[in-house]
């Protein structure tokens, strides 16, 4: 299936702290292209939520991509000591949305902060934060699912398939799940085998989710993110599932 114009734009953008630091000191085109690949869906979905217009969201998305590719100042402003990259990203995008509406002549001028930058009202700021967190949360989950599906292909174990079947019907019995999985995969599964697959799959999903969040919190490729920081981020994103506790413990053991 060929890409739509919007999907083609989306395939050009990303964000990962570990790629930002090299971009600031090396600044090769390749590094910047990589910087525009990873969390592009979060950026576009946030813009779409704010503008409610696919064409306008696509245009603003393109403008953002150009800025990140061409404006050295934008990358220089990415300072780990000032907070998470997603916070920086949210501020940049929300200001672009404000500028967009101003150009359309909608609403009254917003108050300016000390740097002459528009500041949204408190309620709007809270709504903006919630909307961006929702988009970021979905993107983190999306990458974690993709990583689990990759592990499924590599190992031949239907981790993702089993978990999705269970999530679609939480009350399903192991025998029924085994029958559905057998039909889906054309391979016989037992109830006991499916229970083991679900257990290992959830453990693996937890490990992958913790690793994914850790990457988003890195201030450089060498930065070691503590389990506490990861747990705080999981809580804020609403992703601290029961199996994440064990995953955080395993993460801590790997750091030791």
C-alpha positions, 0 to 999 in steps of 0.5 A, a space after each residue: 500500500 502506497 503512502 499518503 502525502 501525510 504519511 510520507 511527511 510523517 516518515 521524515 521526523 523523530 525524537 530521541 535524546 540520545 540522537 540529540 546530543 550528537 546532532 548538536 556537536 556533529 550536526 551531520 544531515 544523517 543525524 538530523 534525519 534520524 532525529 526526525 524519525 522516531 516520535 513523528 506520530 506523536 508530533 502529528 497527532 498532537 497537531 491534529 488534535 489542536 488544529 482539527 484539520 488534517 491539512 493544517 496539521 500536515 502543513 505545521 508538521 512540515 514546518 516543524 520538520 524544516 525547523 528541526 532540520 535547518 535551524 541550529 538554534 532549535 537544537 541548541 535549545 535542547 538542554 538536558 538540565 532544563 527537563 525532558 525532551 518531550 517537555 521541550 518538544 511540547 513547548 515548541 509545538 504549542 507555540 507553533 499552534 498559537 502562531 498558526 491561530 494568530 495568523 488566522 486572526 482567531 481570538 484575542 492576543 495572548 499575554 507574553 512572557 519575559 522573552 516575548 513568547 505567547 503564554 497560554 492561559 492556565 486552563 489551556 496550558 493544562 489541556 495542552 499538556 494533557 493532549 501532548 502526554 496522551 499523544 506521547 503515551 500512545 507513541 511510546 506504546 506503539 514502539 513497545 508493541 513493535 519491539 514485541 512483534 519483532 521479538 515474536 518474529 525472532 523467537 517464533 513465540 506468539 507473544 504479541 498475538 496472545 496478549 492481544 487476544 487476552 486483552 480483547 477478552 479478559 475473561 477468556 479461558 486458557 483453553 479457549 485462548 489456545 484454540 483461537 491461537 491455534 486457528 490463527 497460527 495454524 499450529 497447535 497450542 495447549 492451555 498450559 503452553 498459552 499460559 506460559 506464553 502470556 507470562 513471558 510475553 508480559 514480562 518481555 513487554 514490561 522490559 521493552 516498555 521500561 527500555 523505551 521510556 529510558 531511551 526517551 529520558 536519556 540526556 546522551 547516549 552514555 546517560 544512565 537513567 535510574 529506575 526511579 526516573 523511569 517509574 516517575 515517567 511511567 506514572 505520569 504517562 499512565 503506563 505503570 502496569 503491574 508487570 512494570 514493577 518486576 521489569 524495573 527490578 530487572 532493569 536495576 539488576 542490569 545496572 548493578 
